Amino acid sequence: MALSEQYLEEDIHPIDIVEHLAEHHEWDFDRIGDDQIAMAVEGQWRTYSITLAWSPYDETLRMLCSFEMEPPEDREAELYELLNAMNDQCWAGAFTYWSNQKLMVYRYGLVLAGGQVASPEQIDTMITAAVLSAERYYPAIQLVTWGNRTPDEAMQVAIAEAYGRA
C-alpha cells in the first residue's frame, strides 16, 4: 500500500503525516507541538536533526535539516563561498550557516496555498532530499573548513552523488 492510500478520504494535518512517516522509517522523533515535530535521521556521515513546522497563516510546511559545526574563524569566508557554490547546484532548498548557533542548515518551504494538502510521498521526498543534499555536500564542507582546500577543489568531491539512505 502506498503511503498516501490511507489518507485519501481524510484532510489530515501535515505534521500528523510527518509523525506517521517517522514511525514508518523508525526515526527518533518528538512531537514538539500540534504544528511542529523534530526528528533525528541517521545518514552516512552523521545524524541530522530535522524539524518540520506547519504555519497555517502562510500555509507553508517548513523543514530545517541541520547539524552542528564549528569551523575555524579564519575559514568562514571560504565556507560562505562554498555555500554559494552548493546553493547554485540545489534545485530545491538552500544551505545556510547559522554562526551564532554553530549550525549548518538546509531549509525548504513547501507552500500549500489555497487549501492544498501535502501527500506523504511529497513529505517523504522532501526529507529524503534534505538528507541526501547534506550527505552530498558534507565532505566538501569538511575539506574547506578543516582540510584547507579551496571551495572549487572541495566542490569536485560533491559532483558525484552520495550513496546511502535516508
VENTA-V902474 format. One record per residue. PSI is psi as a letter, one per 30 degrees, with the letter a starting at -180 (* if undefined). D_CENTER is the distance of its C-alpha to the mean C-alpha in Angstrom with 2 decimals. Layout:
PSI_D_CENTER, PSI_D_CENTER
This chain:
k_26.05, l_22.95, e_20.28, f_21.41, e_25.14, f_25.60, g_24.20, e_26.60, f_29.16, l_27.02, j_25.22, k_22.49, k_20.14, e_16.44, f_15.62, e_18.40, e_16.77, e_13.52, e_16.01, e_17.88, e_15.00, e_14.29, e_18.04, e_18.26, f_15.89, h_17.44, k_14.38, k_15.54, l_14.86, j_16.65, j_17.50, e_17.85, a_19.74, e_20.51, g_17.65, k_14.89, k_13.42, k_11.70, l_10.92, k_11.04, k_9.91, k_12.12, a_11.47, e_14.39, e_14.12, l_12.99, k_11.53, k_8.06, k_8.27, k_6.31, k_8.40, k_9.43, k_12.61, k_15.24, j_17.60, f_20.80, e_22.31, g_20.23, h_19.07, k_15.34, j_12.48, k_9.93, k_6.38, k_5.24, j_3.32, l_6.69, l_9.74, k_13.33, k_15.19, i_18.74, l_19.89, k_23.61, e_24.64, f_26.58, g_23.52, e_21.41, e_22.96, e_22.00, e_18.40, e_18.23, e_20.01, e_17.53, e_14.61, e_16.80, e_17.36, e_13.75, f_13.06, f_16.29, f_14.98, k_11.76, e_13.02, k_10.31, l_7.94, l_8.86, k_8.80, l_11.18, k_13.03, j_14.41, e_17.68, e_19.25, f_16.68, h_16.16, k_12.35, k_10.13, k_7.24, k_4.73, l_5.71, k_7.16, k_10.38, j_12.25, k_15.88, h_18.31, l_21.47, g_24.86, g_24.12, l_21.82, k_20.17, k_16.85, l_17.61, e_16.11, e_15.55, e_13.58, e_11.24, e_11.16, e_10.53, e_7.62, e_5.95, e_7.73, e_6.93, e_3.27, e_5.40, e_8.23, e_7.40, e_6.98, e_10.02, e_11.78, f_11.96, e_12.39, e_16.11, e_16.69, e_15.48, e_17.80, e_20.59, e_20.61, e_20.46, f_22.63, g_24.29, h_25.73, l_24.81, l_24.57, e_21.38, e_23.21, e_24.03, e_20.56, f_19.12, e_21.62, e_19.71, f_16.51, e_18.67, k_18.86, k_16.19, k_14.60, l_16.18, a_15.22, l_13.51, *_10.58
